[in-house]
Amino acid sequence: MTELKLPPELAAVAVAEPDVLARLNAALVRAAAADGLVDVAYRVVDSPVGQLLLAGTEAGLVRVAFASEGHDAALEQLSAAVSPRVLRAPARLDAAARELEEYFAGRRQLFDLPLDFRLASGFRREVLDHLPEIGYGHTASYAAVAAMTSSPRAVRAVGTACARNPLPLVVPCHRVVRSDGSQGAYLGGTEAKALLLALEANAPTPTDARAATGHF
């Protein structure tokens, strides 16, 4: 993974001046982006399910990683699978960060972001394409999701696709549950899945929102 750093002579001057160092780093990031040297930009945001790593290419959001997955491991994966030119460049992820904040605040039910699915292929990609068909606040069993695909008996493979979803939250694998209604496993942990399902179950309906504002 490529690391862009300040020249030693500048770093030595800036180390005692955190604000100066931040400005210099920001300038370095802008220059790298302007010169087309950033293939994968990333940032880390706080959320009710812990810190999330967001990574994006020029094509769109390519990775959302929970802390439990290991952010360093996720960055190494991106470096190997996409490009070694990976840089902390938050601005490219501003829209993703804003939409996730709105989602966790209950103000957003659909994400409107360009997505880069290059980390998923074949049947895994097919499964991910169908997951947004499970509406906000609803769930579907692994078997029901398999029935949406070209391989309706591939229930176990649906579970694998969900477990390896490179874009959790935005591509809602948390809405896939066991056939008996229990929530099942989740790559962000069972507590995170429970929180997300509860968040969506308790969100105000459009009718509630209109009643709250007095607009019908």
N, C-alpha and C positions, 0 to 999 in steps of 0.2 A: 504494500500500500504506500503510495506516494505521500510524503509529509512535506508541506511547504512551510518553511521556517524563515524567520528574519535572519539576515546576515549577522554573523557573530558580533561585529562592531556595533550594529544598531541594537541588538538584543542586550548587550552589556550596558548601553546607555539607558535603555527603556526599562530594565528590570526593576529599577527603583521608582518608576513612574507608571503605575498600573494603567492610568488613563491613556498615557502616551502609547503604551504597549498595545492597548486595545485598539486605538486608532490606527496604529501601524499594521496590526494584524488585519483589521477591516480593509485597509487600503490594499494589502497584499491579496486578500480574497477577491476584491473587486478587480484588481489587475489580472489575476489568474482567470477569473470568469470571462473578462473581456477578451483575453487572449485564447479562449477556448481550451484552457488547461484543466477544467473541472468537468469530469465525466459523471461523477456521482457526488452530489452535495448532501450534507446531512446536518441534522440538529437534534437535540434532545429536549423534550418538553415534559413538564409535569402533568399528571392526570390522576383521576381517582383510582385508576388501576396501576399506579406507579409510573415511573419514568418510561417514556416511550422514545425510541429512536425512530426518526423519520428520515428516509433517504429518497432522493429523487434524481432522475436523469433529465435530459432535455425533453424526453418523451412524456414524462410524468412521474408520479409517485411510484417507487419501485419496491419499497420495503418499509414495513412498520414492525418494529421488534420490541417485545416486552423486555423488561430488565431481567426477568427470569430466563430468557433465552441467551442472555449475555450479549451486550452491545458490541463488545470487542469481537466476539465470534461472528456477529452479523456483519460487521464492517469487513472482516477478513473474507467472509463469503462473497460480499459485493466486490471486493478487490479481485477475487479469483474468477468470479462468474461474469462480471460486467467490465470492470476496468480498474487498474491499480491507481488511477488518478481520482482518489477519494479525498474530499476536503470538507471540513466543517464550514459550511457556507449557508447560514440560516435563511437568508432572503428567499432562496428558491423554494423553501418549504413554508413560507408565510401563509399561503392559502390553506395548505393542509393543516397547519397548526390552528388556524382560525376556525376551520370547519370542525375539527375535533373538539375544540373548546365549546363551540356552539352545540355539538352533539351531547357532550357531557352536561351541559347546562339545560338540556331538554328543549333547546330551540331549533334543533335540526334533526330531521328524520331521514334525509337522503343526502349522500355526498355528491358533490358536483366537481369532481377533480379528474384531470387526465391521469390515467393509470398505465403503468408500464409493467406488463405481465411477463417479462422475459425470464423471470425466475420460476415460472410454472409452464409446463408443456404437456402435451398429450391429454390423457384422461384427467389429470389433475387440473389442467386449465379448463377443460370442459365443465368439471364440477364447479370451479370458481365462477364460471360464466353464469351458472344457474343460481348461485346463492343469493344474489340480489332479488330474485323472484320471491324469496321469503320476506314478506313485508315487515316493516318496523313494528315491533310489539308482538310478532307472531313467531312460532317455531315450527320446525318440520323434522321428522325423524330421518335418520341416515337412510333408511329404506325408501322413504318418500323422495329424498333427493336423488337416490340412485334411479328411481323410476323416471325422473326428469331427463336422464342422460341416455346415451346410446347403448349403455350396458346396465339395464335395470336390475340385474342380479348382483352388481358389483358394490354391495353394501359396505364391505370391509374397505374397499378402495376409496369409497367416499370418506370414510373415517380418516384414512391416510392423507387424502387431499386436504381435509380440514386441518389436520394436525400439522401439515407443512405449508399452510397458507402463508405466502409472503406478505399479504396485505390484510392482516386481521383488523377488525373494527370497520374498516372501510368496505371490505368484502366480508359480509357478516356470517362467518362460520360459527359465531357464538349462538346463532339461532338454530343450529342443528342439534337435536337432542336424541336420546334413546327412544326406542319404540314404546317403552313403558312410561314415558313422560319424564323420567329422571334426566338431569341435565347432561350427564356424561363428562368426559374429559375436555380439557381446553389447553391450548398451547400457552396461554397466559396464566393458567392455574384455575382451579375450580372456584376460588373466591372471586376472581375477576369475572368469570363467566356468570356467576350468580349475581354479581353487581350489575352487569350489563343487561341481563334479562330483567332484573328488577327495575332498572332505570327505564327500560322501554315499556314495561308493563304499567308503570306508574306515571308515564308521561301524560300530560293533558291532551285530550283529543282536540281536533280542530273546533268542535262545537264548544268545548270548555273554553278554548282560547277566545272564541268570539264572544262568549258570555262574559268572560273576564274583562274584555275591553268594551263591551256594550255594542260591538259591531256585528251585525248578522247579515 
